[in-house]
Amino acid sequence: MKVVADTDICQGHQLCQGEAPTVFGFDEDADVVVLLDERPDESLRVDVQTAVKYCPAFALSIEED
């Protein structure tokens, strides 16, 4: 699994951090998501999927390897 974040459409809601804080960070200066782990362990899949699902800007996605 590869996590993708489109910083061009990220609106800085930071909901992803609440779901998967070891995968998603936040750049306060740019007001956008930062990927801390582009290829997280499979054990984090549900958390990452939840973050993707509830991103208000639809800025997150998962690509399967």
Contacts in CASP RR format, 6 or more apart in sequence:
PFRMAT RR
TARGET T0000
AUTHOR 0000-0000-0000
METHOD contacts of the structure
MODEL  1
MKVVADTDICQGHQLCQGEAPTVFGFDEDADVVVLLDERPDESLRVDVQT
AVKYCPAFALSIEED
1 39 0 8 1.000
1 40 0 8 1.000
1 42 0 8 1.000
1 45 0 8 1.000
1 48 0 8 1.000
1 62 0 8 1.000
1 63 0 8 1.000
1 64 0 8 1.000
1 65 0 8 1.000
2 38 0 8 1.000
2 39 0 8 1.000
2 62 0 8 1.000
2 63 0 8 1.000
2 64 0 8 1.000
2 65 0 8 1.000
3 23 0 8 1.000
3 35 0 8 1.000
3 37 0 8 1.000
3 38 0 8 1.000
3 39 0 8 1.000
3 40 0 8 1.000
3 48 0 8 1.000
3 60 0 8 1.000
3 61 0 8 1.000
3 62 0 8 1.000
3 63 0 8 1.000
4 60 0 8 1.000
4 61 0 8 1.000
4 62 0 8 1.000
4 63 0 8 1.000
5 24 0 8 1.000
5 32 0 8 1.000
5 33 0 8 1.000
5 34 0 8 1.000
5 35 0 8 1.000
5 59 0 8 1.000
5 60 0 8 1.000
6 59 0 8 1.000
6 60 0 8 1.000
6 61 0 8 1.000
7 30 0 8 1.000
7 32 0 8 1.000
7 33 0 8 1.000
7 59 0 8 1.000
9 57 0 8 1.000
9 58 0 8 1.000
9 59 0 8 1.000
10 31 0 8 1.000
10 32 0 8 1.000
10 33 0 8 1.000
10 57 0 8 1.000
10 59 0 8 1.000
11 56 0 8 1.000
11 57 0 8 1.000
11 59 0 8 1.000
12 26 0 8 1.000
12 31 0 8 1.000
12 32 0 8 1.000
12 33 0 8 1.000
12 57 0 8 1.000
13 55 0 8 1.000
13 56 0 8 1.000
13 57 0 8 1.000
14 26 0 8 1.000
14 33 0 8 1.000
15 51 0 8 1.000
15 54 0 8 1.000
15 55 0 8 1.000
15 56 0 8 1.000
16 23 0 8 1.000
16 24 0 8 1.000
16 25 0 8 1.000
16 33 0 8 1.000
16 51 0 8 1.000
16 52 0 8 1.000
16 55 0 8 1.000
16 60 0 8 1.000
17 24 0 8 1.000
17 25 0 8 1.000
17 26 0 8 1.000
17 33 0 8 1.000
18 24 0 8 1.000
18 51 0 8 1.000
19 47 0 8 1.000
19 48 0 8 1.000
19 50 0 8 1.000
19 51 0 8 1.000
19 54 0 8 1.000
20 40 0 8 1.000
20 44 0 8 1.000
20 47 0 8 1.000
20 48 0 8 1.000
20 50 0 8 1.000
20 51 0 8 1.000
22 36 0 8 1.000
22 37 0 8 1.000
22 40 0 8 1.000
22 44 0 8 1.000
23 35 0 8 1.000
23 36 0 8 1.000
23 37 0 8 1.000
23 40 0 8 1.000
23 44 0 8 1.000
23 47 0 8 1.000
23 48 0 8 1.000
23 51 0 8 1.000
24 33 0 8 1.000
24 34 0 8 1.000
24 35 0 8 1.000
24 36 0 8 1.000
24 51 0 8 1.000
25 33 0 8 1.000
25 34 0 8 1.000
25 35 0 8 1.000
25 36 0 8 1.000
26 32 0 8 1.000
26 33 0 8 1.000
26 34 0 8 1.000
27 33 0 8 1.000
27 34 0 8 1.000
33 59 0 8 1.000
33 60 0 8 1.000
40 48 0 8 1.000
48 62 0 8 1.000
49 62 0 8 1.000
51 60 0 8 1.000
52 60 0 8 1.000
52 61 0 8 1.000
52 62 0 8 1.000
END
